[in-house]
Amino acid sequence: MGGPLIRRATTPPCARLDGVKIRVPPANVAELLTTSAQRDGDGIALVDGERAVTWRSLEANVDDLARGLSGLGLVAGNRVGIVLPNGVEMVTTYLAALRAGLVAVPVNPQYAPGEVERVLADAGARVCVTDDAGAPTVRATLASLATRPTGERQVGVPTIVVSGQTAQGELAYADLPRSGRPVLSPQDPESLAVLLYPSGTSGRPRAAMLSHRALLANVEQCSQTVPPPMRGDDVVLGVLPLFHVYGLNAVLGQVLMQGATLVLGRRFDPAEALSLIEASGVTLVPIAPPVIVAWSARAAEVAAKLTTVRTLLSGAATLPAEVVRAFEERTGVAVEQGYGLTEAAPVVTSTIGTPVHKPGSCGRALPGIELRIVNNAGEDVEAGDPGEVWVRGDNLFSGYWPDGEGAPGEGGWLQTGDIGFLDPDGDLFMVDRLKELVIVSGFNVYPSEIEDVISEVDGVRECAVIGLPDEASGQVVVAYVVPSSAESTDLADRVQAHCATRLARFKQPAAVEVVDRLPHSASGKVAKGRLRAGQARRQMGLA
């Protein structure tokens, strides 16, 4: 790019009524793009390798593609599969689909054909957009779909290829019909905008239905913290995958609202992210916890490359307090944390603007969001007591596709399935997931508590704890440990010995497995479901 990017501050969109300025709330996410293009048309919106796209150019390209999609005969509510990596085309396709009143279905481009097939079939996608790298997977997917019995929801899906050669029956971007007037964005904020499927979809998928109202509400809620997480003059790192809600709305959504610059990266890689930050003069770094853990081991090198960074935002999982402290001391960069979930579009709490960053806390509820901590009887618990986290706000989803199952219940409250507690100041501390709770001889065991203890052992770089069935006690605790060096021959024994001094007997791991790495989801969380599945396969003699 020829040096760090320089941005200028911008102001929010306003209109006048009887001489008084009022803020005009958008009804369609794509309107955020139009506002930024009108406000700062020559400003840089996206950087993708050597390409720099202005807001005015991005607006024109989105308008053009929206006409092309509509020209295919697609109508409001039709679903568009998007199998693309982070890049200009991913952003353009997403916004064009929303502008045309269509429903975006972002799909991980690293998925195998069977995973892509399950998503496109379940969503009933009418068209699929991909590139030359994703085209072989999509073609294999569509070949399988074509053999499905007549009468199933998914039969044929036209493919649009944004780069590379097209096969018979496929369309290139340039081949789309683009005549006619610009497409006018539908103005119903409750209309469905995105279907987001969980990582590693298997069996019957469950996609979260996010409306324009939910997405826009969360962008607005995030912007209301003091100070806001993002400013118009920020250069923002864009390596979080845009097929995941964290990258799609917490990052891209804020960029669209603030008129900042998004520097796109194809891969979620700690080393490549550092290079991108240094080369582009990035000022704001949204990232997942595993990257911070990896960077902490190379603090001197990392600090030299983060000289332009003002703030680092970490989501998806809570970082250990000692990791945060060590990282901030060695780099001089503040780490802000938060809690969220796909069904909340996604941010619920943030440490931004809190008077004190408390170790282990993920901050307070954003403006416009309410929290409750509830016991098994549905009653609020006392401050400091753990219970299920319930959330209420305009940012909540409309339920799971297609029938709205799991939508917020009585009073608009969403039962998250997460366990946490609120301190007297209203700061949230996460404990675990209800579904990951391990019950040993009738006692509740929280994996996060054991993971914190294991992390105290010298030589442990990363760990994860799961529960496995046991005839005698119902379940037992099993720990997976990734060593920080090759000298790990006695690591399992040292972990067992340390747990014996720090944990009650029923909480101690029945087994400790030393592994080279742990599986992670697209958002950076440890994919514990894969660990459990691996154990089940071994028990059945399949691995």
Sequence and secondary structure as in RCSB ss.txt:
>XXXX:A:sequence
MGGPLIRRATTPPCARLDGVKIRVPPANVAELLTTSAQRDGDGIALVDGERAVTWRSLEANVDDLARGLSGLGLV
AGNRVGIVLPNGVEMVTTYLAALRAGLVAVPVNPQYAPGEVERVLADAGARVCVTDDAGAPTVRATLASLATRPT
GERQVGVPTIVVSGQTAQGELAYADLPRSGRPVLSPQDPESLAVLLYPSGTSGRPRAAMLSHRALLANVEQCSQT
VPPPMRGDDVVLGVLPLFHVYGLNAVLGQVLMQGATLVLGRRFDPAEALSLIEASGVTLVPIAPPVIVAWSARAA
EVAAKLTTVRTLLSGAATLPAEVVRAFEERTGVAVEQGYGLTEAAPVVTSTIGTPVHKPGSCGRALPGIELRIVN
NAGEDVEAGDPGEVWVRGDNLFSGYWPDGEGAPGEGGWLQTGDIGFLDPDGDLFMVDRLKELVIVSGFNVYPSEI
EDVISEVDGVRECAVIGLPDEASGQVVVAYVVPSSAESTDLADRVQAHCATRLARFKQPAAVEVVDRLPHSASGK
VAKGRLRAGQARRQMGLA
>XXXX:A:secstr
  S           EEETTEEE    SSTHHHHHHHHHH TTSEEEEETTEEEEHHHHHHHHHHHHHHHHHTT  
TT EEEEE  SSHHHHHHHHHHHHTT EEEE  TT  HHHHHHHHHHHT SEEEE TTTHHHHHHHHHHHTTS T
TSS     EEESSS   TT EEGGGS   SS       TTSEEEEE  TT  SS   EEEEHHHHHHHHHHHHTS
SS S  TT EEEE S TTSHIIIIIIHHHHHHHT EEEE SS  HHHHHHHHHHHT  EEEE HHHHHHHHTTHH
HHHHH TT  EEEE SS   HHHHHHHHHHH  EEEEEEE GGGSSEEEE TT SS  TTB  EE TT EEEEE 
TTS B  TT  EEEEEESTT    BTTTTBT   GGG EEEEEEEEE TT  EEEEEEGGG EEETTEEE HHHH
HHHHTTSTTEEEEEEEEEEETTTEEEEEEEEEESSS  TTHHHHHHHHHHHHS GGGS SEEEE S   B TTS 
B HHHHHHHHHHHHTT  
